[in-house]
Amino acid sequence: MRHYHAVAAGVPRAEPRRDPGHRERGHEGLMGKADRMGAMTTSGSGGKGAPSARPVVTLRDVASKAGVSVATVSLVVNEKTQSRVSEATQQRVLQAVNELGYRTNALAKSLVRGESAFIGIVSDAIATTPFAGKIIRGAQEEARRHGYVLLVADTDADPDATQQAIQMMIDHRALGVLYSTWYHREVDAPAALEGVPSVFVNCLASEPGSCSIIPDEVRGGETATSLLVGRGHQRIAFINSTEDAPSTVGRLEGYRLALRSAGIEPDERLVFTAVPEQEGGYDAAAAMLALSDRPTAVFCYNDRVAMGLYDRVKEEGLRIPDDLAVVGFDDQEVIAAHLRPTLSSVALPHYDIGVLGVRALLARVAGDRTEAVQRVFCPPVLRDSF
């Protein structure tokens, strides 16, 4: 297992719908965001420039300041006073706790009470993908709102590491586990999740009775195509992926729905498939632009495909959006916000998926299993390419 983190959380914020531009975004990477969010890792982060650690305040320090025994302080902070500690003594201990900044050990406290302080999230590629940080941020902030800390494990898609990670969550008495993949796909539930409250985020579980939080790929494809229809385009191409994935099927369905809703019969000659990378977009654009009655607009399966299309369009001496309007998907800011012209895209709602994953897990722990699959709206991010 490559990474374990215990992550504290904050308050959810709405994701912006219009790109603010690179000057406002800055140049933080994923690790910069993790630092800002207060991640606590098992490996530590010493070295030059690291902030000096605050002195650890112990039960003995609190007892000395309050003028009571360590046992009395333990009873108060673990809320097990009952009739054994007077109200005045409790107030004196709590005042000392506040003045000294004493913090209880969440794991120890959960063991004493038989309650959980943690929610777990296990993913196949948290540390190596740009999307996963938003899922973690959404989950951690929602967990914090409900008084929980998020335990995070990155398994690099190793089955043994996945089993170990889930067992680690169980050993830490996690309330339940979010199981996540870095891209939307169907998965089989790991055997270790049997009997553990769980929710699948950004992936669709095949097991009956499971709960999944996934992007609404159909509506996302419809949104992307409707942006182009709204600008008056009639001949709109779609460069789809060659991969067997829910996004491939869903975005194509949404593309067709948007055209039919606008009274435009889909032309299958305008649907192309490509390896969903820059090279695939370049090749598909070459075939598309070779048509005698080429389209005036194109919806690209993802932003990497759009990047390759940009290259081919420029080689042909054409201009975006004057000669060809373009909308991408995924909203990878490192691509979409830095192409020229900047690329309009449809964002994958990873932050919202993280938030809703925690909410669904808490609901399932409470006994509510009414909704097996939640599909989350993918919002458009408007820039200059259409």
N, C-alpha and C positions, 0 to 999 in steps of 0.2 A: 504494500500500500504506500502510495507516494506522498500524500499530504493529509494531515488532520488539522483542523482549525476549530477553535471554539469562538464563535463570533457574537459580539454584542450588537444591539440593534437600536434604531431610532424611529422616527415618525414617517410614514409614507408620504411621498410627494407625487403630484401628477407629472407625467412625462409630457414634454413640450410637443406640439404638433407642427410647429414651423421651425426649421433649422435656424439657430441663432448666428451661424457663421463661425469661422475658426477663431476669430479674435476673442469671442466670448467663451468658446469651449475650452481653450487652452490645449495643452499637450499632455495631459495625464494619461498614463497607461493603466492597465488593470490593477497592477500592484499599488500604484499611487492611490487609486480609489479604495483599495482594501485598507491601506494605512489610514486614510481619512475616516473609514468606517469603524476603526478600532478593533481590527482583527487581532486575536491572540493566538499565536502559533506555538507548537510544542518545541520548535527548534530555536526560538528566540531571535532577536535582531540586534545584537550588540554592534560594536564598532564605533568609529568616529562619527560624531554628529548625532548619536542616539540620545534621546532625552534621559536624564538621570532618573533612576527608579525612586519612587517615594518610599520612605521607611514603612515597613509592614507593622501595622498596629495589631497587637495581640489581645486576647482575652485578659491576660495578666495586666496589660497597660490600662484597659478599661476598668478592671477591678480596683487597681491602685488609685485611679483618679476618682472613682465613685466611692471609695472607702468600703468596699464589700468584698466577698470572696469570689474566686474564679467560678465556683459552682453556681453562685447566684447570678453572675453575668451570663453564664451559659443558659440558665433557665429563662432569663429575660429575652435574650436574642433569639432563642428557639421557640419563644412564645409558649412555654410550658410552665408558667408561673402558678396557675390555678390559685390556691389559697396560701401557697407557701412563701410568697414574696409580697410585702405590703405595697400598696399603690405608690407611696412616697419613695420607697426604695426603687421601684420600677422606673419612676420618673428620673431619679438620680442616675441610674444606669443608662437610660436612653439619652440623657443630656450628655453624659460622658462619651457615649457612642458617637453622637453627632459632632461634638467638639473635637474628638480625636480622628474622626473620619474612618472609624472601624467598619470593615465590610465582612459580612459572613461568608463562609465557604458554601457556595450554592450546592455542590455535590454532597458535602457532609450533611447539610441541613435537609436535603431531599431524602437522604438515607434515614435520618432520624425520624422524619415525618412519614416515611413511606410514600412520598410524593415525588414527582419528577420536576426538575428545573430545566430540562433540556428538550429540544426538538432536533432530530437528526436530518441531515440531507446527504445522500450518497449519489455521486455522479460519476460518469465515465470520463469526463474531461473538463473539470472545473478550471484548472490552472492554465490550460493551454488554448482556450477559446475565448473570443471577444464577447460572446453572448452570455456565457455562464455567470459573469459578474453581476449582471442585472437580475438574474434569477435569484442569486444569493442575496443581493441587496434587498429585493422585495420580500424575500422570506425572512431575513433577519429583522427587518424593520417591523414587519407584522408580528413576528415572534416576540419582540421586545414590548410591543403594545399590550400583549397578553401576559407579560411577566416571564417569558422564557428566553433562554440563551440557545443559539443555534450551533450545533455541532456539525462540522462540514468534513466530508471525506471524499477525496479524489482517487479513483481506483484505476485510472488508465484503461478502463474496459477489461480488466483482468478478473475473471470469474472468482478466483481464490481470494483476491484482494477485496472484491465486493462482499463475499461471505464474511471475511474478517471485519470489514467496515461495519456491516450490519450488526455483527456480534458485539463490536465495540460500543455501538449505540445502545444495545440491550444491556451491556455491562454497566453503562453509565445511567441506566434507568431512564432512557429517553422516553418521552410520552408517546412518540411514534416516529415514523421515518418518511421523509419525502425521497422518492427515487427519481432521478433526473438523467436525461441524456442530452448531449450537446446539440443534436438536431432532432426534429420531430420524426418519430418512427414508431412502429409497433414493436413491443418487447414482451418477453416472457418474464414473469415475476421471479426474482431470485428465490431459491428454496428457503433461504434464511428469513425471508419476510413472512413466512407462514405463521399465523397467529399474532403478528405484530401489526398494530394500527398503521396503515400506510396510505399514501397518495402518490400517484405517478404524475410528475410535472414535465411538460414538454415531450411526453411520450404517451402512447396509448397501450394499456395493458390488455392482454388477450383473456385474462382470467375473469370468469363471471363474478359479478359483485365488486370488482375493483373500481377505484375512482381515479379518473384521469383529467388533468387540466392541460389543454392543448390549444395552439393557435387555430383560429377559424380560417383555414386555408381557402375555402370556397369564397367566403365573404371578402377575404383579402384580395383574391384574384379579381373579384367583381369590383372592388374599390379601385384597384390599379387601372383596370380597363375603363371604368366610368370616368376617371380623370381625363382620359384621352377623348372619350366620347363627348365630354362636356366642353372640350375645345373645338368641337365641330368635325372631328376626324371620322371618316366612314371606313376607310381601308386601314385596319389596325391589325398588325401582325403580333404573334406571340411566339417567343423563343422559349420553349419548355426544356425541362431536364430529361436526360436519358435514364436517370435513376428511378428505381422502383420504390417510391416513397409516397406517403399521404399528401405531401406538398405538391408533387407532380400531378397527381390526379385532381386534387382540390383546386389548385390555381387554374388549371385548364377548364374545369367546370365553371369556375367563377368568371373566367374570360368569356365563355360562351353565353352565360346568363346575362352578363352586362350588355353584350351585343344584341341579344334577342330582346332585352328590355327596351333597347333604344330603336327597335324595329330594323336591326341590321342582321341579316342571315350570315352566320359564321362561314367563312371561306376556308376550307381545310388546306388550301394551297398556301395560306398565310400562317399556318402553324408549323413551326420548325422545332427540331429537337437538337440538343447540344450537350456535350459534357459540361456540367455547371461550373465552369471555370472560365478565365479570360480567353484561353485559346478556343474553347468551344463557342463563345460569343462571337469571336472574330470570324470563325468559319461559317457559322450560321448567318452572320450579317452579309458575308460575301454572296451566299446563295440567295438571300432575300433581296439584296440590291441588284442582283442580276435579272430579276423579273422585269418583263417589259412594262407591266403596270404595277410598279412597286408600291408598297404601302406608304402612307404619310406619317404613320405613327407605329410604335412598337412597345409592347409590354415584355420586359425581360424577366425570366424566372428568378434571377437574383442579381445583385449589384456587380458580382464578378463577371457574369455574362455581359452585363451592360458595359463594363469597362472594355472588354474585347470588342464589342460592337462600336464603341466610340472610336477605337483605333482604326477599324475598317472604314467607317464613315468619313473620317478625316482623310484617309488615303484616297477615297473616291472624290475628294474635293467638295463634299457636301457639308452643310452646317446644321448643327443641333441648336435650337429646335426649328430653325427656319425651314429646312428641307425634310427633317425627320424629328418628330417629337418622341421622347423616350421616358418611360417610367420603369424603375427597377423594383426590387423586393428585398427585404431583410433590413434595409437601412444600416448597412455597415458604414459608420461615419468615416472611417479611415479611407474608404473608397468614395462614397456618395458625396461627401462634403468637399472633396478635393479634386474631383474631376472638373474639367472646364468645358462647357458650363456645368455647374453643380447639378447633381442628379436627384430628381424627385424620386421618392421611393415609398414603399409601404413598410412600416416598421413591424418587426416581430415583437409581440407584447411581453417580453421576458420578465420585466419588472412586475407587471400585473399577474403573470403566471406564478411567480414566487409568492406574492401576497395571497392570491386565491388558494394556492396550495396549502399554506398554513391554515387558512380559514377552513378549508375542506377537511384537513386533518383534525382540527379541533372539533368540528361538527361530527366527524365519524367517531371520535373518542367519546363524545356525548351521546352517541347512539343514532345520529341522523345519517341515513344512507339513501336519501331520496334521489339524488342526482349522480349518476354514474360517470357521465362525461360532461365537462364544461368546456365550451369552445369560446375563446377569448378574441375579441375584436382586434384587428391589426390596423392601427391608425396610419393615414397617409402623412408623409413629411414633404412639404412642398418646397421645391427649390426652382431651378431655372431651366430645366431640360424639356419642358412641354408647354 
